[in-house]
């Protein structure tokens, strides 16, 4: 399963372990199963980061409902 983030970012959810907000850097971190590969999506402020994080969670929830 693939998740599109913005215009150019695409991640394969089969390899993702965790998606979380980093409060120190105003970023969203995508941590892969091997725990050595972390993708950080930086934002200029916490409000923009929180809005993007909410959209990601809502999209993942819709996908889950679709496949159930």
Predicted model as a PDB file, atoms N, CA, C, CB and O in Angstrom, pLDDT in the B-factor column:
MODEL        1                                                                  
ATOM      1  N   UNK A   1       0.846  -1.162   0.000  1.00 78.00           N  
ATOM      2  CA  UNK A   1       0.000   0.000   0.000  1.00 78.00           C  
ATOM      3  C   UNK A   1       0.900   1.235   0.000  1.00 78.00           C  
ATOM      4  CB  UNK A   1      -0.967  -0.008   1.218  1.00 78.00           C  
ATOM      5  O   UNK A   1       1.869   1.320   0.754  1.00 78.00           O  
ATOM      6  N   UNK A   2       0.558   2.175  -0.854  1.00 82.00           N  
ATOM      7  CA  UNK A   2       1.356   3.387  -1.002  1.00 82.00           C  
ATOM      8  C   UNK A   2       0.578   4.584  -0.483  1.00 82.00           C  
ATOM      9  CB  UNK A   2       1.760   3.602  -2.473  1.00 82.00           C  
ATOM     10  O   UNK A   2      -0.645   4.648  -0.611  1.00 82.00           O  
ATOM     11  N   UNK A   3       1.295   5.524   0.100  1.00 80.00           N  
ATOM     12  CA  UNK A   3       0.692   6.759   0.606  1.00 80.00           C  
ATOM     13  C   UNK A   3       1.417   7.929  -0.031  1.00 80.00           C  
ATOM     14  CB  UNK A   3       0.760   6.837   2.170  1.00 80.00           C  
ATOM     15  O   UNK A   3       2.642   8.030   0.051  1.00 80.00           O  
ATOM     16  N   UNK A   4       0.650   8.823  -0.673  1.00 79.00           N  
ATOM     17  CA  UNK A   4       1.221  10.001  -1.310  1.00 79.00           C  
ATOM     18  C   UNK A   4       1.207  11.147  -0.315  1.00 79.00           C  
ATOM     19  CB  UNK A   4       0.445  10.376  -2.602  1.00 79.00           C  
ATOM     20  O   UNK A   4       0.178  11.447   0.289  1.00 79.00           O  
ATOM     21  N   UNK A   5       2.353  11.780  -0.152  1.00 75.00           N  
ATOM     22  CA  UNK A   5       2.496  12.932   0.745  1.00 75.00           C  
ATOM     23  C   UNK A   5       2.899  14.128  -0.101  1.00 75.00           C  
ATOM     24  CB  UNK A   5       3.553  12.659   1.883  1.00 75.00           C  
ATOM     25  O   UNK A   5       4.044  14.223  -0.543  1.00 75.00           O  
ATOM     26  N   UNK A   6       1.980  15.023  -0.324  1.00 71.00           N  
ATOM     27  CA  UNK A   6       2.289  16.190  -1.145  1.00 71.00           C  
ATOM     28  C   UNK A   6       2.368  15.831  -2.610  1.00 71.00           C  
ATOM     29  CB  UNK A   6       3.589  16.821  -0.700  1.00 71.00           C  
ATOM     30  O   UNK A   6       1.760  14.858  -3.057  1.00 71.00           O  
ATOM     31  N   UNK A   7       3.115  16.616  -3.354  1.00 76.00           N  
ATOM     32  CA  UNK A   7       3.223  16.421  -4.799  1.00 76.00           C  
ATOM     33  C   UNK A   7       4.277  15.398  -5.201  1.00 76.00           C  
ATOM     34  CB  UNK A   7       3.530  17.727  -5.458  1.00 76.00           C  
ATOM     35  O   UNK A   7       4.155  14.760  -6.247  1.00 76.00           O  
ATOM     36  N   UNK A   8       5.320  15.236  -4.373  1.00 78.00           N  
ATOM     37  CA  UNK A   8       6.436  14.397  -4.804  1.00 78.00           C  
ATOM     38  C   UNK A   8       6.774  13.243  -3.868  1.00 78.00           C  
ATOM     39  CB  UNK A   8       7.635  15.237  -4.970  1.00 78.00           C  
ATOM     40  O   UNK A   8       7.502  12.334  -4.265  1.00 78.00           O  
ATOM     41  N   UNK A   9       6.267  13.254  -2.639  1.00 78.00           N  
ATOM     42  CA  UNK A   9       6.617  12.224  -1.663  1.00 78.00           C  
ATOM     43  C   UNK A   9       5.642  11.052  -1.736  1.00 78.00           C  
ATOM     44  CB  UNK A   9       6.632  12.813  -0.245  1.00 78.00           C  
ATOM     45  O   UNK A   9       4.427  11.241  -1.673  1.00 78.00           O  
ATOM     46  N   UNK A  10       6.177   9.847  -1.869  1.00 83.00           N  
ATOM     47  CA  UNK A  10       5.385   8.631  -1.853  1.00 83.00           C  
ATOM     48  C   UNK A  10       6.110   7.631  -0.965  1.00 83.00           C  
ATOM     49  CB  UNK A  10       5.163   8.063  -3.301  1.00 83.00           C  
ATOM     50  O   UNK A  10       7.314   7.419  -1.111  1.00 83.00           O  
ATOM     51  N   UNK A  11       5.361   7.008  -0.029  1.00 83.00           N  
ATOM     52  CA  UNK A  11       5.977   6.013   0.845  1.00 83.00           C  
ATOM     53  C   UNK A  11       5.203   4.702   0.745  1.00 83.00           C  
ATOM     54  CB  UNK A  11       6.020   6.515   2.314  1.00 83.00           C  
ATOM     55  O   UNK A  11       3.994   4.691   0.511  1.00 83.00           O  
ATOM     56  N   UNK A  12       5.916   3.612   0.925  1.00 85.00           N  
ATOM     57  CA  UNK A  12       5.314   2.284   0.923  1.00 85.00           C  
ATOM     58  C   UNK A  12       4.977   1.921   2.366  1.00 85.00           C  
ATOM     59  CB  UNK A  12       6.272   1.219   0.276  1.00 85.00           C  
ATOM     60  O   UNK A  12       5.874   1.702   3.180  1.00 85.00           O  
ATOM     61  N   UNK A  13       3.696   1.859   2.680  1.00 85.00           N  
ATOM     62  CA  UNK A  13       3.255   1.600   4.048  1.00 85.00           C  
ATOM     63  C   UNK A  13       3.598   0.195   4.532  1.00 85.00           C  
ATOM     64  CB  UNK A  13       1.772   1.816   4.151  1.00 85.00           C  
ATOM     65  O   UNK A  13       3.589  -0.060   5.736  1.00 85.00           O  
ATOM     66  N   UNK A  14       3.900  -0.721   3.610  1.00 86.00           N  
ATOM     67  CA  UNK A  14       4.270  -2.081   4.010  1.00 86.00           C  
ATOM     68  C   UNK A  14       5.545  -2.105   4.843  1.00 86.00           C  
ATOM     69  CB  UNK A  14       4.446  -2.958   2.780  1.00 86.00           C  
ATOM     70  O   UNK A  14       5.774  -3.048   5.601  1.00 86.00           O  
ATOM     71  N   UNK A  15       6.370  -1.081   4.709  1.00 89.00           N  
ATOM     72  CA  UNK A  15       7.646  -1.036   5.413  1.00 89.00           C  
ATOM     73  C   UNK A  15       7.670  -0.041   6.567  1.00 89.00           C  
ATOM     74  CB  UNK A  15       8.737  -0.699   4.447  1.00 89.00           C  
ATOM     75  O   UNK A  15       8.695   0.107   7.232  1.00 89.00           O  
ATOM     76  N   UNK A  16       6.545   0.648   6.817  1.00 90.00           N  
ATOM     77  CA  UNK A  16       6.485   1.681   7.848  1.00 90.00           C  
ATOM     78  C   UNK A  16       6.049   1.078   9.177  1.00 90.00           C  
ATOM     79  CB  UNK A  16       5.526   2.808   7.432  1.00 90.00           C  
ATOM     80  O   UNK A  16       5.077   0.327   9.248  1.00 90.00           O  
ATOM     81  N   UNK A  17       6.780   1.420  10.213  1.00 90.00           N  
ATOM     82  CA  UNK A  17       6.445   0.979  11.556  1.00 90.00           C  
ATOM     83  C   UNK A  17       5.630   2.025  12.304  1.00 90.00           C  
ATOM     84  CB  UNK A  17       7.705   0.653  12.327  1.00 90.00           C  
ATOM     85  O   UNK A  17       4.651   1.694  12.972  1.00 90.00           O  
ATOM     86  N   UNK A  18       6.037   3.298  12.192  1.00 90.00           N  
ATOM     87  CA  UNK A  18       5.417   4.373  12.964  1.00 90.00           C  
ATOM     88  C   UNK A  18       5.418   5.676  12.173  1.00 90.00           C  
ATOM     89  CB  UNK A  18       6.147   4.564  14.303  1.00 90.00           C  
ATOM     90  O   UNK A  18       6.364   5.979  11.446  1.00 90.00           O  
ATOM     91  N   UNK A  19       4.344   6.436  12.328  1.00 92.00           N  
ATOM     92  CA  UNK A  19       4.277   7.810  11.826  1.00 92.00           C  
ATOM     93  C   UNK A  19       3.939   8.670  13.034  1.00 92.00           C  
ATOM     94  CB  UNK A  19       3.203   7.979  10.650  1.00 92.00           C  
ATOM     95  O   UNK A  19       2.908   8.475  13.678  1.00 92.00           O  
ATOM     96  N   UNK A  20       4.823   9.630  13.340  1.00 93.00           N  
ATOM     97  CA  UNK A  20       4.597  10.439  14.543  1.00 93.00           C  
ATOM     98  C   UNK A  20       5.039  11.876  14.337  1.00 93.00           C  
ATOM     99  CB  UNK A  20       5.333   9.837  15.736  1.00 93.00           C  
ATOM    100  O   UNK A  20       5.795  12.190  13.418  1.00 93.00           O  
ATOM    101  N   UNK A  21       4.547  12.743  15.220  1.00 94.00           N  
ATOM    102  CA  UNK A  21       4.952  14.150  15.214  1.00 94.00           C  
ATOM    103  C   UNK A  21       6.176  14.305  16.105  1.00 94.00           C  
ATOM    104  CB  UNK A  21       3.790  15.081  15.696  1.00 94.00           C  
ATOM    105  O   UNK A  21       6.265  13.695  17.171  1.00 94.00           O  
ATOM    106  N   UNK A  22       7.117  15.127  15.655  1.00 91.00           N  
ATOM    107  CA  UNK A  22       8.276  15.466  16.466  1.00 91.00           C  
ATOM    108  C   UNK A  22       8.087  16.898  16.943  1.00 91.00           C  
ATOM    109  CB  UNK A  22       9.618  15.296  15.664  1.00 91.00           C  
ATOM    110  O   UNK A  22       8.221  17.830  16.150  1.00 91.00           O  
ATOM    111  N   UNK A  23       7.779  17.093  18.225  1.00 83.00           N  
ATOM    112  CA  UNK A  23       7.491  18.446  18.717  1.00 83.00           C  
ATOM    113  C   UNK A  23       8.705  19.376  18.745  1.00 83.00           C  
ATOM    114  CB  UNK A  23       6.916  18.359  20.096  1.00 83.00           C  
ATOM    115  O   UNK A  23       8.544  20.596  18.735  1.00 83.00           O  
ATOM    116  N   UNK A  24       9.891  18.829  18.779  1.00 88.00           N  
ATOM    117  CA  UNK A  24      11.093  19.660  18.856  1.00 88.00           C  
ATOM    118  C   UNK A  24      11.447  20.306  17.522  1.00 88.00           C  
ATOM    119  CB  UNK A  24      12.258  18.831  19.340  1.00 88.00           C  
ATOM    120  O   UNK A  24      11.978  21.416  17.491  1.00 88.00           O  
ATOM    121  N   UNK A  25      11.158  19.623  16.430  1.00 90.00           N  
ATOM    122  CA  UNK A  25      11.586  20.120  15.120  1.00 90.00           C  
ATOM    123  C   UNK A  25      10.440  20.510  14.204  1.00 90.00           C  
ATOM    124  CB  UNK A  25      12.417  19.090  14.442  1.00 90.00           C  
ATOM    125  O   UNK A  25      10.676  20.861  13.049  1.00 90.00           O  
ATOM    126  N   UNK A  26       9.212  20.457  14.684  1.00 92.00           N  
ATOM    127  CA  UNK A  26       8.033  20.736  13.847  1.00 92.00           C  
ATOM    128  C   UNK A  26       8.056  19.855  12.605  1.00 92.00           C  
ATOM    129  CB  UNK A  26       7.982  22.236  13.442  1.00 92.00           C  
ATOM    130  O   UNK A  26       7.856  20.337  11.490  1.00 92.00           O  
ATOM    131  N   UNK A  27       8.300  18.571  12.799  1.00 94.00           N  
ATOM    132  CA  UNK A  27       8.371  17.642  11.674  1.00 94.00           C  
ATOM    133  C   UNK A  27       7.470  16.442  11.932  1.00 94.00           C  
ATOM    134  CB  UNK A  27       9.824  17.183  11.433  1.00 94.00           C  
ATOM    135  O   UNK A  27       7.088  16.158  13.067  1.00 94.00           O  
ATOM    136  N   UNK A  28       7.144  15.750  10.853  1.00 92.00           N  
ATOM    137  CA  UNK A  28       6.495  14.452  10.939  1.00 92.00           C  
ATOM    138  C   UNK A  28       7.562  13.428  10.597  1.00 92.00           C  
ATOM    139  CB  UNK A  28       5.240  14.344   9.979  1.00 92.00           C  
ATOM    140  O   UNK A  28       8.236  13.548   9.574  1.00 92.00           O  
ATOM    141  N   UNK A  29       7.719  12.424  11.446  1.00 93.00           N  
ATOM    142  CA  UNK A  29       8.725  11.392  11.227  1.00 93.00           C  
ATOM    143  C   UNK A  29       8.062  10.088  10.829  1.00 93.00           C  
ATOM    144  CB  UNK A  29       9.582  11.193  12.481  1.00 93.00           C  
ATOM    145  O   UNK A  29       7.085   9.656  11.441  1.00 93.00           O  
ATOM    146  N   UNK A  30       8.603   9.473   9.799  1.00 91.00           N  
ATOM    147  CA  UNK A  30       8.143   8.168   9.333  1.00 91.00           C  
ATOM    148  C   UNK A  30       9.270   7.195   9.626  1.00 91.00           C  
ATOM    149  CB  UNK A  30       7.759   8.181   7.793  1.00 91.00           C  
ATOM    150  O   UNK A  30      10.357   7.289   9.055  1.00 91.00           O  
ATOM    151  N   UNK A  31       8.995   6.257  10.525  1.00 91.00           N  
ATOM    152  CA  UNK A  31      10.012   5.302  10.971  1.00 91.00           C  
ATOM    153  C   UNK A  31       9.707   3.949  10.337  1.00 91.00           C  
ATOM    154  CB  UNK A  31      10.048   5.195  12.539  1.00 91.00           C  
ATOM    155  O   UNK A  31       8.598   3.429  10.460  1.00 91.00           O  
ATOM    156  N   UNK A  32      10.689   3.393   9.668  1.00 90.00           N  
ATOM    157  CA  UNK A  32      10.519   2.118   8.979  1.00 90.00           C  
ATOM    158  C   UNK A  32      10.808   0.955   9.923  1.00 90.00           C  
ATOM    159  CB  UNK A  32      11.435   2.046   7.746  1.00 90.00           C  
ATOM    160  O   UNK A  32      11.394   1.143  10.989  1.00 90.00           O  
ATOM    161  N   UNK A  33      10.395  -0.244   9.526  1.00 87.00           N  
ATOM    162  CA  UNK A  33      10.517  -1.442  10.368  1.00 87.00           C  
ATOM    163  C   UNK A  33      11.933  -1.700  10.863  1.00 87.00           C  
ATOM    164  CB  UNK A  33      10.039  -2.643   9.609  1.00 87.00           C  
ATOM    165  O   UNK A  33      12.110  -2.172  11.985  1.00 87.00           O  
ATOM    166  N   UNK A  34      12.931  -1.405  10.065  1.00 81.00           N  
ATOM    167  CA  UNK A  34      14.313  -1.678  10.475  1.00 81.00           C  
ATOM    168  C   UNK A  34      14.818  -0.682  11.523  1.00 81.00           C  
ATOM    169  CB  UNK A  34      15.229  -1.649   9.260  1.00 81.00           C  
ATOM    170  O   UNK A  34      15.910  -0.853  12.066  1.00 81.00           O  
ATOM    171  N   UNK A  35      14.025   0.357  11.807  1.00 71.00           N  
ATOM    172  CA  UNK A  35      14.322   1.391  12.814  1.00 71.00           C  
ATOM    173  C   UNK A  35      15.572   2.210  12.513  1.00 71.00           C  
ATOM    174  CB  UNK A  35      14.478   0.750  14.159  1.00 71.00           C  
ATOM    175  O   UNK A  35      15.903   3.127  13.265  1.00 71.00           O  
ATOM    176  N   UNK A  36      16.263   1.898  11.435  1.00 77.00           N  
ATOM    177  CA  UNK A  36      17.445   2.665  11.046  1.00 77.00           C  
ATOM    178  C   UNK A  36      17.114   3.688   9.967  1.00 77.00           C  
ATOM    179  CB  UNK A  36      18.546   1.731  10.556  1.00 77.00           C  
ATOM    180  O   UNK A  36      17.876   4.626   9.732  1.00 77.00           O  
ATOM    181  N   UNK A  37      15.997   3.504   9.328  1.00 83.00           N  
ATOM    182  CA  UNK A  37      15.604   4.385   8.239  1.00 83.00           C  
ATOM    183  C   UNK A  37      14.451   5.270   8.712  1.00 83.00           C  
ATOM    184  CB  UNK A  37      15.200   3.568   6.975  1.00 83.00           C  
ATOM    185  O   UNK A  37      13.327   4.794   8.873  1.00 83.00           O  
ATOM    186  N   UNK A  38      14.726   6.537   8.929  1.00 87.00           N  
ATOM    187  CA  UNK A  38      13.717   7.489   9.386  1.00 87.00           C  
ATOM    188  C   UNK A  38      13.639   8.622   8.373  1.00 87.00           C  
ATOM    189  CB  UNK A  38      14.051   8.033  10.816  1.00 87.00           C  
ATOM    190  O   UNK A  38      14.642   9.257   8.050  1.00 87.00           O  
ATOM    191  N   UNK A  39      12.438   8.861   7.881  1.00 86.00           N  
ATOM    192  CA  UNK A  39      12.212   9.975   6.966  1.00 86.00           C  
ATOM    193  C   UNK A  39      11.569  11.096   7.760  1.00 86.00           C  
ATOM    194  CB  UNK A  39      11.319   9.554   5.748  1.00 86.00           C  
ATOM    195  O   UNK A  39      10.575  10.875   8.452  1.00 86.00           O  
ATOM    196  N   UNK A  40      12.111  12.270   7.669  1.00 89.00           N  
ATOM    197  CA  UNK A  40      11.589  13.426   8.399  1.00 89.00           C  
ATOM    198  C   UNK A  40      11.017  14.425   7.400  1.00 89.00           C  
ATOM    199  CB  UNK A  40      12.699  14.089   9.272  1.00 89.00           C  
ATOM    200  O   UNK A  40      11.695  14.846   6.462  1.00 89.00           O  
ATOM    201  N   UNK A  41       9.759  14.794   7.618  1.00 89.00           N  
ATOM    202  CA  UNK A  41       9.097  15.784   6.772  1.00 89.00           C  
ATOM    203  C   UNK A  41       8.993  17.089   7.569  1.00 89.00           C  
ATOM    204  CB  UNK A  41       7.675  15.282   6.303  1.00 89.00           C  
ATOM    205  O   UNK A  41       8.120  17.208   8.429  1.00 89.00           O  
ATOM    206  N   UNK A  42       9.857  18.060   7.302  1.00 91.00           N  
ATOM    207  CA  UNK A  42       9.881  19.293   8.102  1.00 91.00           C  
ATOM    208  C   UNK A  42       8.756  20.262   7.717  1.00 91.00           C  
ATOM    209  CB  UNK A  42      11.231  19.988   7.941  1.00 91.00           C  
ATOM    210  O   UNK A  42       8.327  20.316   6.564  1.00 91.00           O  
ATOM    211  N   UNK A  43       8.297  21.015   8.703  1.00 92.00           N  
ATOM    212  CA  UNK A  43       7.301  22.062   8.513  1.00 92.00           C  
ATOM    213  C   UNK A  43       7.819  23.327   9.188  1.00 92.00           C  
ATOM    214  CB  UNK A  43       5.903  21.638   9.090  1.00 92.00           C  
ATOM    215  O   UNK A  43       8.656  23.268  10.089  1.00 92.00           O  
ATOM    216  N   UNK A  44       7.310  24.465   8.739  1.00 92.00           N  
ATOM    217  CA  UNK A  44       7.802  25.736   9.283  1.00 92.00           C  
ATOM    218  C   UNK A  44       7.252  26.036  10.675  1.00 92.00           C  
ATOM    219  CB  UNK A  44       7.443  26.870   8.347  1.00 92.00           C  
ATOM    220  O   UNK A  44       7.846  26.805  11.430  1.00 92.00           O  
ATOM    221  N   UNK A  45       6.114  25.425  11.012  1.00 93.00           N  
ATOM    222  CA  UNK A  45       5.549  25.656  12.340  1.00 93.00           C  
ATOM    223  C   UNK A  45       4.700  24.461  12.765  1.00 93.00           C  
ATOM    224  CB  UNK A  45       4.704  26.952  12.358  1.00 93.00           C  
ATOM    225  O   UNK A  45       4.385  23.587  11.957  1.00 93.00           O  
ATOM    226  N   UNK A  46       4.340  24.438  14.038  1.00 93.00           N  
ATOM    227  CA  UNK A  46       3.587  23.309  14.594  1.00 93.00           C  
ATOM    228  C   UNK A  46       2.179  23.230  14.015  1.00 93.00           C  
ATOM    229  CB  UNK A  46       3.514  23.420  16.113  1.00 93.00           C  
ATOM    230  O   UNK A  46       1.640  22.135  13.856  1.00 93.00           O  
ATOM    231  N   UNK A  47       1.583  24.360  13.702  1.00 94.00           N  
ATOM    232  CA  UNK A  47       0.221  24.364  13.163  1.00 94.00           C  
ATOM    233  C   UNK A  47       0.154  23.662  11.810  1.00 94.00           C  
ATOM    234  CB  UNK A  47      -0.294  25.798  13.032  1.00 94.00           C  
ATOM    235  O   UNK A  47      -0.741  22.849  11.580  1.00 94.00           O  
ATOM    236  N   UNK A  48       1.095  23.971  10.910  1.00 92.00           N  
ATOM    237  CA  UNK A  48       1.132  23.318   9.602  1.00 92.00           C  
ATOM    238  C   UNK A  48       1.407  21.818   9.752  1.00 92.00           C  
ATOM    239  CB  UNK A  48       2.206  23.971   8.705  1.00 92.00           C  
ATOM    240  O   UNK A  48       0.798  20.994   9.069  1.00 92.00           O  
ATOM    241  N   UNK A  49       2.332  21.477  10.655  1.00 93.00           N  
ATOM    242  CA  UNK A  49       2.648  20.071  10.907  1.00 93.00           C  
ATOM    243  C   UNK A  49       1.421  19.317  11.412  1.00 93.00           C  
ATOM    244  CB  UNK A  49       3.793  19.952  11.920  1.00 93.00           C  
ATOM    245  O   UNK A  49       1.126  18.217  10.945  1.00 93.00           O  
ATOM    246  N   UNK A  50       0.704  19.916  12.373  1.00 94.00           N  
ATOM    247  CA  UNK A  50      -0.467  19.261  12.942  1.00 94.00           C  
ATOM    248  C   UNK A  50      -1.574  19.069  11.902  1.00 94.00           C  
ATOM    249  CB  UNK A  50      -0.995  20.069  14.118  1.00 94.00           C  
ATOM    250  O   UNK A  50      -2.258  18.046  11.899  1.00 94.00           O  
ATOM    251  N   UNK A  51      -1.745  20.049  11.030  1.00 93.00           N  
ATOM    252  CA  UNK A  51      -2.745  19.953   9.968  1.00 93.00           C  
ATOM    253  C   UNK A  51      -2.394  18.807   9.007  1.00 93.00           C  
ATOM    254  CB  UNK A  51      -2.848  21.296   9.196  1.00 93.00           C  
ATOM    255  O   UNK A  51      -3.266  18.027   8.625  1.00 93.00           O  
ATOM    256  N   UNK A  52      -1.136  18.708   8.625  1.00 89.00           N  
ATOM    257  CA  UNK A  52      -0.701  17.627   7.729  1.00 89.00           C  
ATOM    258  C   UNK A  52      -0.819  16.269   8.414  1.00 89.00           C  
ATOM    259  CB  UNK A  52       0.751  17.860   7.266  1.00 89.00           C  
ATOM    260  O   UNK A  52      -1.236  15.295   7.789  1.00 89.00           O  
ATOM    261  N   UNK A  53      -0.456  16.199   9.688  1.00 91.00           N  
ATOM    262  CA  UNK A  53      -0.537  14.943  10.433  1.00 91.00           C  
ATOM    263  C   UNK A  53      -1.992  14.483  10.527  1.00 91.00           C  
ATOM    264  CB  UNK A  53       0.072  15.107  11.850  1.00 91.00           C  
ATOM    265  O   UNK A  53      -2.283  13.300  10.348  1.00 91.00           O  
ATOM    266  N   UNK A  54      -2.894  15.405  10.803  1.00 92.00           N  
ATOM    267  CA  UNK A  54      -4.318  15.070  10.881  1.00 92.00           C  
ATOM    268  C   UNK A  54      -4.811  14.531   9.541  1.00 92.00           C  
ATOM    269  CB  UNK A  54      -5.148  16.305  11.299  1.00 92.00           C  
ATOM    270  O   UNK A  54      -5.567  13.560   9.511  1.00 92.00           O  
ATOM    271  N   UNK A  55      -4.398  15.139   8.442  1.00 87.00           N  
ATOM    272  CA  UNK A  55      -4.805  14.674   7.114  1.00 87.00           C  
ATOM    273  C   UNK A  55      -4.275  13.268   6.841  1.00 87.00           C  
ATOM    274  CB  UNK A  55      -4.307  15.645   6.031  1.00 87.00           C  
ATOM    275  O   UNK A  55      -4.986  12.441   6.270  1.00 87.00           O  
ATOM    276  N   UNK A  56      -3.041  12.991   7.241  1.00 86.00           N  
ATOM    277  CA  UNK A  56      -2.470  11.657   7.049  1.00 86.00           C  
ATOM    278  C   UNK A  56      -3.278  10.623   7.838  1.00 86.00           C  
ATOM    279  CB  UNK A  56      -0.981  11.631   7.485  1.00 86.00           C  
ATOM    280  O   UNK A  56      -3.632   9.572   7.303  1.00 86.00           O  
ATOM    281  N   UNK A  57      -3.566  10.918   9.096  1.00 88.00           N  
ATOM    282  CA  UNK A  57      -4.322   9.989   9.939  1.00 88.00           C  
ATOM    283  C   UNK A  57      -5.721   9.763   9.370  1.00 88.00           C  
ATOM    284  CB  UNK A  57      -4.413  10.520  11.384  1.00 88.00           C  
ATOM    285  O   UNK A  57      -6.196   8.628   9.340  1.00 88.00           O  
ATOM    286  N   UNK A  58      -6.384  10.822   8.923  1.00 87.00           N  
ATOM    287  CA  UNK A  58      -7.718  10.676   8.339  1.00 87.00           C  
ATOM    288  C   UNK A  58      -7.685   9.821   7.086  1.00 87.00           C  
ATOM    289  CB  UNK A  58      -8.308  12.041   8.017  1.00 87.00           C  
ATOM    290  O   UNK A  58      -8.571   8.990   6.883  1.00 87.00           O  
ATOM    291  N   UNK A  59      -6.681  10.009   6.243  1.00 83.00           N  
ATOM    292  CA  UNK A  59      -6.567   9.201   5.026  1.00 83.00           C  
ATOM    293  C   UNK A  59      -6.289   7.737   5.359  1.00 83.00           C  
ATOM    294  CB  UNK A  59      -5.457   9.754   4.121  1.00 83.00           C  
ATOM    295  O   UNK A  59      -6.846   6.840   4.726  1.00 83.00           O  
ATOM    296  N   UNK A  60      -5.439   7.494   6.338  1.00 83.00           N  
ATOM    297  CA  UNK A  60      -5.158   6.116   6.737  1.00 83.00           C  
ATOM    298  C   UNK A  60      -6.410   5.455   7.313  1.00 83.00           C  
ATOM    299  CB  UNK A  60      -4.013   6.076   7.766  1.00 83.00           C  
ATOM    300  O   UNK A  60      -6.655   4.275   7.065  1.00 83.00           O  
ATOM    301  N   UNK A  61      -7.195   6.198   8.072  1.00 84.00           N  
ATOM    302  CA  UNK A  61      -8.438   5.669   8.636  1.00 84.00           C  
ATOM    303  C   UNK A  61      -9.431   5.317   7.538  1.00 84.00           C  
ATOM    304  CB  UNK A  61      -9.062   6.680   9.601  1.00 84.00           C  
ATOM    305  O   UNK A  61     -10.083   4.275   7.599  1.00 84.00           O  
ATOM    306  N   UNK A  62      -9.549   6.177   6.538  1.00 81.00           N  
ATOM    307  CA  UNK A  62     -10.452   5.897   5.414  1.00 81.00           C  
ATOM    308  C   UNK A  62     -10.003   4.669   4.638  1.00 81.00           C  
ATOM    309  CB  UNK A  62     -10.529   7.104   4.474  1.00 81.00           C  
ATOM    310  O   UNK A  62     -10.828   3.854   4.224  1.00 81.00           O  
ATOM    311  N   UNK A  63      -8.688   4.535   4.441  1.00 75.00           N  
ATOM    312  CA  UNK A  63      -8.184   3.360   3.728  1.00 75.00           C  
ATOM    313  C   UNK A  63      -8.484   2.092   4.508  1.00 75.00           C  
ATOM    314  CB  UNK A  63      -6.676   3.482   3.480  1.00 75.00           C  
ATOM    315  O   UNK A  63      -8.862   1.079   3.920  1.00 75.00           O  
ATOM    316  N   UNK A  64      -8.322   2.137   5.820  1.00 69.00           N  
ATOM    317  CA  UNK A  64      -8.595   0.974   6.656  1.00 69.00           C  
ATOM    318  C   UNK A  64     -10.060   0.568   6.531  1.00 69.00           C  
ATOM    319  CB  UNK A  64      -8.241   1.267   8.127  1.00 69.00           C  
ATOM    320  O   UNK A  64     -10.366  -0.611   6.354  1.00 69.00           O  
ATOM    321  N   UNK A  65     -10.962   1.537   6.623  1.00 65.00           N  
ATOM    322  CA  UNK A  65     -12.395   1.240   6.495  1.00 65.00           C  
ATOM    323  C   UNK A  65     -12.717   0.667   5.122  1.00 65.00           C  
ATOM    324  CB  UNK A  65     -13.229   2.503   6.741  1.00 65.00           C  
ATOM    325  O   UNK A  65     -13.541  -0.240   5.009  1.00 65.00           O  
ATOM    326  N   UNK A  66     -12.080   1.182   4.088  1.00 71.00           N  
ATOM    327  CA  UNK A  66     -12.316   0.715   2.730  1.00 71.00           C  
ATOM    328  C   UNK A  66     -11.936  -0.757   2.576  1.00 71.00           C  
ATOM    329  CB  UNK A  66     -11.532   1.568   1.737  1.00 71.00           C  
ATOM    330  O   UNK A  66     -12.633  -1.514   1.899  1.00 71.00           O  
ATOM    331  N   UNK A  67     -10.837  -1.159   3.202  1.00 70.00           N  
ATOM    332  CA  UNK A  67     -10.347  -2.516   3.016  1.00 70.00           C  
ATOM    333  C   UNK A  67     -10.951  -3.527   3.999  1.00 70.00           C  
ATOM    334  CB  UNK A  67      -8.857  -2.525   3.145  1.00 70.00           C  
ATOM    335  O   UNK A  67     -10.696  -4.726   3.883  1.00 70.00           O  
ATOM    336  N   UNK A  68     -11.742  -3.057   4.957  1.00 68.00           N  
ATOM    337  CA  UNK A  68     -12.357  -3.995   5.906  1.00 68.00           C  
ATOM    338  C   UNK A  68     -13.602  -4.631   5.332  1.00 68.00           C  
ATOM    339  CB  UNK A  68     -12.700  -3.290   7.209  1.00 68.00           C  
ATOM    340  O   UNK A  68     -14.243  -5.445   5.997  1.00 68.00           O  
TER     341      UNK A  68                                                      
ENDMDL                                                                          
END                                                                             
